[in-house]
Amino acid sequence: MTDSWKRARTVLGTAGIAPGRLARVSPLGGGTYNSVEELRLKDGDGYVLKVAPGTPGLSHERGLLRAEAEFCRGAAEAGVPAPRVVALGEEWLLMTVVPGAPWDEAGTAAGRAGLRRSLGEQVARLHRVTGPGFGYPGGALGPLAPDWGTAFTAMFDAVLGDARRYGAVLPRPVGEVAAVARTAYDALDEVTVAALVHFDLWPGNILVDGAGERARIAGLIDGERMFWGDPLADFVSTALLGDIRTDEAFLAGYRAAGGAADFDRPARLRLALYRAYLYLIMLTETVPRASGAGHDRWLGETVAPELLAALREIEAEGVS
């Protein structure tokens, strides 16, 4: 019996599921940090098992499984399709399987627009769920903060510290990035409610059933990067390497479901900060993960210019 089988049987037993029902353990691709396996039982029931790695990561990448469990709880509260938690251990998370396949955005314009509108509606529902404080619920950067400015500046400083520690290749020196970001920090004071933010809603984490105009969103997965904060932060990954302000279908769905999507000067500054934060993560995490020369080249050609663009937008807005 392999280690995966032993671990799966132990987890099932802890969850109150007879280990003898286990029929198959299959690795699932797509994850970039935790390992992910599908557990299939003899009667056809299936579960997803996530296991924390033993390798070093970024400062905020501790307690991610607790954060994902919190996302699943919040999604259930919001009525948004997502995995449901079966059991949570110190280093693992057992969840239900969500049917569907990662969203392939190649399709009809009408089908894509319908899915984008539906995504906007679901994200708006997620944002109605609020937390007891601001920041990462897994405790990687300490306790939740009483205000968003305290939480986000700690998050930003942490990834800058990781960039220094790992020697990440950035398009501007770490000190310059920090100085530009600080000029926009006053805009964070506009945020007074700690909303559930997924922060990783690129198409690979959006499962879809059906095709063409009949396609529907079956579930939002991989909520391990979630935090309590500004709903506007979710507008970065939902338009990864793009500009959510041009996505009329998404914004129409988001507003129709009660979400606020106004892009005044403070909002533009915050959106640029969150873009910079995500792109700093993407440029830094590749170092401890040794992603390879091809991925590093893609980061330099594609992600680094987006970080520069976010910093230039902050500079163009000027000091508040």
Summary of the structure (lengths in Angstrom):
residues: 320
radius of gyration: 19.7
end to end distance: 61.9
largest distance: 63.4
contacts: 1057
relative contact order: 0.14
helix: 50%
strand: 15%
